[in-house]
Amino acid sequence: MRALEEALEALKRDPAHPVRTRVDDLTVELRAVTEPALHAPQSVVGLFADEPELVDEVCEEAMRTRERDPLRRTDA
């Protein structure tokens, strides 16, 4: 178990690089991983959950703009 403890200490000194060591007849690799965010950022949909009228207004404006300024020309 001393090899495992030494590998853990090496990982603590430089968590950016995984450390390999032997434990009995196994080769093991230790690596540090980042913790997931405790609170995921809200999705765009979630930002407007309490504003259905605003979502409708934004969609209507997007459609008007798309009709006025098409992304592709059909007359070429």
C-alpha positions, 0 to 999 in steps of 0.5 A, a space after each residue: 500500500 506504500 506505493 499507492 500512498 506515494 502515487 497519491 502524494 505525487 498526484 497531489 503535488 501535480 494534479 494535472 498529470 495522472 500517476 501510475 503505480 503497481 498495487 500487488 499484481 495490478 497496475 493502477 492509474 490515479 488521476 484528478 478529475 474536476 468536480 461537476 458544477 453544483 448548479 448547471 446554468 439555466 437553458 435559454 428556454 428556462 430563462 423565459 419560463 415566466 415570460 410566455 408573451 415575451 417569447 411569442 414577441 421574440 419569435 414573431 420578430 424573428 419571423 418578420 426579420 427572416 421574411 424581410 432578410 432571407 438567409 438564402 436568395 431564391 432568385 439567383 
